[in-house]
Amino acid sequence: MGDSQAAKLFEESLETSGIKLQGEMVKYCRDQSLRLHPVQEKLIEVTEKHPRNIMLSSTDQAQFISNMVKAMGAKKAIDIGVYTGFSTLTVALALPDDGKIIACDINDDYVSIGKPFWKEAGVEHKIDLRLAPATEALHCVISNSYKFLVFGVQYFYFQ
């Protein structure tokens, strides 16, 4: 990309309320920064075809979650609202081999979409799926040393 093209993209991305990445600038940033596992990409493709695909975390969020889990050195995590398992897969890939994630959902129909992908990615052993209301699993946050919680597309760090 030439300097004039980069300058044009930068100008296009400015707004009076602040700087906002748009269009080709967003594509460039994503192309240069996202590091998705091939199995994550497959699960995204399948989930995007689902009628409730709006519940899928964005690739930016997945990258952020993965980076946070790794940076914190988390070994235990909880995912509440698994949907098709993309965020669960993301966290499981970021955890060390002896890490664990409790994945809570009440709908096995959605979760069953992601289970084969967990196995394909080699992280199935890290995932403790609990098909029950999340309140039944939340006591683990209090009684154990869980460092990371994914709630839908929200994430929380516990010290």
RAWOKA-V599363 format. One record per residue. N is the residue number from 1. RES is the residue in three letters. PHI is phi in whole degrees, 0 to 359 (NA if undefined). NEAR is the number of other C-alpha atoms within 10 Angstrom. D_LAST is the distance of its C-alpha to the last C-alpha in whole Angstrom. Layout:
<<N RES PHI NEAR D_LAST> <N RES PHI NEAR D_LAST>>
//
This chain:
<<1 MET NA 5 43> <2 GLY 285 7 45> <3 ASP 298 8 45> <4 SER 292 9 46> <5 GLN 294 10 45> <6 ALA 296 12 41> <7 ALA 296 11 42> <8 LYS 298 11 44> <9 LEU 299 17 40> <10 PHE 296 16 38> <11 GLU 299 11 41> <12 GLU 297 16 41> <13 SER 273 17 37> <14 LEU 278 13 37> <15 GLU 229 10 37> <16 THR 296 6 38> <17 SER 274 6 34> <18 GLY 137 8 33> <19 ILE 272 12 32> <20 LYS 225 13 32> <21 LEU 284 17 32> <22 GLN 221 14 35> <23 GLY 46 10 38> <24 GLU 296 13 38> <25 MET 296 16 36> <26 VAL 297 14 33> <27 LYS 300 12 35> <28 TYR 299 12 35> <29 CYS 299 11 31> <30 ARG 293 13 30> <31 ASP 298 10 33> <32 GLN 269 9 32> <33 SER 242 11 28> <34 LEU 284 13 27> <35 ARG 231 14 27> <36 LEU 272 14 27> <37 HIS 289 12 28> <38 PRO 305 11 32> <39 VAL 288 19 31> <40 GLN 298 22 28> <41 GLU 298 13 32> <42 LYS 296 12 34> <43 LEU 294 20 31> <44 ILE 300 20 31> <45 GLU 303 11 35> <46 VAL 293 13 35> <47 THR 294 22 33> <48 GLU 298 13 35> <49 LYS 276 9 38> <50 HIS 285 14 36> <51 PRO 300 8 37> <52 ARG 254 11 34> <53 ASN 297 14 32> <54 ILE 297 10 31> <55 MET 280 16 28> <56 LEU 288 21 27> <57 SER 296 17 24> <58 SER 285 14 26> <59 THR 294 19 26> <60 ASP 297 14 24> <61 GLN 296 16 21> <62 ALA 298 23 21> <63 GLN 296 17 21> <64 PHE 297 15 18> <65 ILE 301 23 16> <66 SER 301 21 18> <67 ASN 298 14 17> <68 MET 296 18 13> <69 VAL 301 24 13> <70 LYS 293 16 15> <71 ALA 296 10 13> <72 MET 279 13 10> <73 GLY 68 15 12> <74 ALA 296 21 11> <75 LYS 244 21 13> <76 LYS 227 23 13> <77 ALA 212 26 13> <78 ILE 227 29 14> <79 ASP 239 27 17> <80 ILE 254 25 19> <81 GLY 90 22 22> <82 VAL 290 30 23> <83 TYR 56 27 27> <84 THR 268 27 28> <85 GLY 92 28 25> <86 PHE 295 28 25> <87 SER 292 28 21> <88 THR 298 30 21> <89 LEU 299 32 23> <90 THR 301 24 21> <91 VAL 293 33 18> <92 ALA 300 28 20> <93 LEU 294 22 22> <94 ALA 279 22 19> <95 LEU 288 22 17> <96 PRO 294 17 19> <97 ASP 302 13 22> <98 ASP 266 9 20> <99 GLY 283 19 17> <100 LYS 222 22 17> <101 ILE 231 24 17> <102 ILE 272 23 18> <103 ALA 250 27 20> <104 CYS 248 26 22> <105 ASP 204 20 25> <106 ILE 250 16 28> <107 ASN 237 15 30> <108 ASP 290 17 31> <109 ASP 300 10 34> <110 TYR 286 17 31> <111 VAL 300 21 29> <112 SER 298 13 32> <113 ILE 295 18 33> <114 GLY 274 23 30> <115 LYS 308 20 30> <116 PRO 298 15 33> <117 PHE 288 20 31> <118 TRP 299 24 28> <119 LYS 294 14 31> <120 GLU 301 11 32> <121 ALA 281 15 29> <122 GLY 77 15 29> <123 VAL 242 22 25> <124 GLU 306 19 27> <125 HIS 292 14 25> <126 LYS 271 23 22> <127 ILE 255 22 22> <128 ASP 252 13 22> <129 LEU 280 19 24> <130 ARG 235 17 24> <131 LEU 270 16 27> <132 ALA 192 14 26> <133 PRO 304 14 25> <134 ALA 301 19 21> <135 THR 301 10 20> <136 GLU 286 11 22> <137 ALA 258 17 19> <138 LEU 294 15 16> <139 HIS 299 10 16> <140 CYS 296 14 14> <141 VAL 297 16 11> <142 ILE 281 8 12> <143 SER 271 8 13> <144 ASN 229 9 12> <145 SER 264 14 9> <146 TYR 280 20 9> <147 LYS 255 18 7> <148 PHE 220 25 9> <149 LEU 230 24 12> <150 VAL 254 20 15> <151 PHE 239 16 17> <152 GLY 62 15 21> <153 VAL 251 17 20> <154 GLN 263 12 17> <155 TYR 223 16 13> <156 PHE 227 14 10> <157 TYR 249 14 7> <158 PHE 251 11 4> <159 GLN 262 8 0>>
//
